Amino acid sequence: LLFIWNLTESGHVYRIIKKRHLLFDDRFTKTMCMAITMISSFVLAFYLELLLPANQNFFYLLPIFGGLFIGWKFGSIIKASDTLNGIYNGTLGGIMGMMLGAVLQNPALCDIPIESGAMIVTNTYSLAIFTACLHALISHFIRYSFKV
């Protein structure tokens, strides 16, 4: 449910930026695009990592490709030269979200002592809700900054 909510938020912000980016200078639009690219790719890769099965080798790169796609879409709004910057930020956010999801599912990857499975589930739910709220807050700020 949180994944769909954040995906809808990202689509809504993309439409607003695409429609109104000509009203503002390139520097302002670039700042807004890079902010939403990083948080959207991070959050959506995090959710993909939590939702996809861990034992399938095919799904390991899907969150990274999702972040790359988000970066490409938001980076292509500004100029052709800034597409590379968007792809970089989207891929980096996708990698970070994937790493956070992997560590939440298996804390032994980073030698984090976890006492029980209930603590892992509690941490997963709390971080999923926190990232959803963070994404919604940044999306709200970006929508507010583009009001004319």
DABEL-V809149 format. One record per backbone hydrogen bond with DSSP energy under -1.0 kcal/mol. CO is the residue of the C=O (numbers start at 1). NH is the residue of the N-H. If there is no record, write none. Layout:
CO|NH + CO|NH
This chain:
1|5 + 2|6 + 3|7 + 4|8 + 5|9 + 6|10 + 7|11 + 8|12 + 9|13 + 10|14 + 11|15 + 12|16 + 13|17 + 14|18 + 15|19 + 16|20 + 17|21 + 20|23 + 25|29 + 26|30 + 27|31 + 28|32 + 29|33 + 30|34 + 31|35 + 32|36 + 33|37 + 34|38 + 35|39 + 36|40 + 37|41 + 38|42 + 39|43 + 40|44 + 41|45 + 42|46 + 43|47 + 44|48 + 45|49 + 46|50 + 47|51 + 48|52 + 57|60 + 61|65 + 62|66 + 63|67 + 64|68 + 65|69 + 66|70 + 67|71 + 68|72 + 69|73 + 70|74 + 71|75 + 72|76 + 82|86 + 83|87 + 84|88 + 85|89 + 86|90 + 87|91 + 88|92 + 89|93 + 90|94 + 91|95 + 92|96 + 93|97 + 94|98 + 95|99 + 96|100 + 97|101 + 98|102 + 99|103 + 100|104 + 101|105 + 102|106 + 106|109 + 107|110 + 107|112 + 116|120 + 117|121 + 118|122 + 119|123 + 120|124 + 121|125 + 122|126 + 123|127 + 124|128 + 125|129 + 126|130 + 127|131 + 128|132 + 129|133 + 130|134 + 131|135 + 132|136 + 133|137 + 134|138 + 135|139 + 136|140 + 137|141 + 138|142 + 139|143 + 140|144 + 141|145 + 142|146 + 144|147
